[in-house]
Amino acid sequence: MDIQVNDELIMKKPHPCGNNRFIVKRVGMDFKIHCAGCGREVMLPRKKVEHNIRQVLRDGEALISK
């Protein structure tokens, strides 16, 4: 899956703050994403992030929809 830094991810499950939009800060074996709602940063394994993505937004346009 082609995910780059500064892409916005809409996830299947929301963050505890209630927001389901995250911004990618680091890509590799682990992803560092930060919540667009509360600003918390989370490090997650690539497999878990890719499994939970509903949509990828790059520059305001949808790239991947599931």
Residue pairs with C-beta under 8 A, 6 or more apart in sequence:
1 50
1 53
1 56
1 64
2 63
3 9
3 24
3 27
3 31
3 49
3 50
3 53
3 56
4 24
4 27
4 58
5 24
5 25
5 26
5 27
6 23
6 24
6 58
7 23
7 24
7 56
7 57
7 58
7 63
8 21
8 22
8 23
8 24
8 36
8 56
8 57
8 58
9 21
9 22
9 23
9 24
9 33
9 49
9 53
9 55
9 56
9 57
10 20
10 21
10 53
10 54
10 55
10 56
10 57
11 20
11 21
11 22
11 52
11 53
11 54
12 20
12 52
12 53
12 54
13 20
13 52
14 20
15 22
15 35
15 37
15 38
15 40
15 42
17 35
17 37
17 38
17 40
18 37
19 35
19 36
19 37
19 38
20 54
21 35
21 36
21 37
22 33
22 34
22 35
22 36
22 42
23 33
23 34
23 36
24 31
24 32
24 33
25 32
25 33
25 34
25 41
26 32
26 43
28 46
29 45
29 46
30 43
30 44
30 45
30 46
31 43
31 44
31 45
31 46
31 49
32 41
32 42
32 43
33 41
33 42
33 44
33 49
34 40
34 41
34 42
35 41
35 42
53 64
53 66
54 65
54 66
55 62
55 64
55 65
55 66
56 62
56 63
56 64
57 63
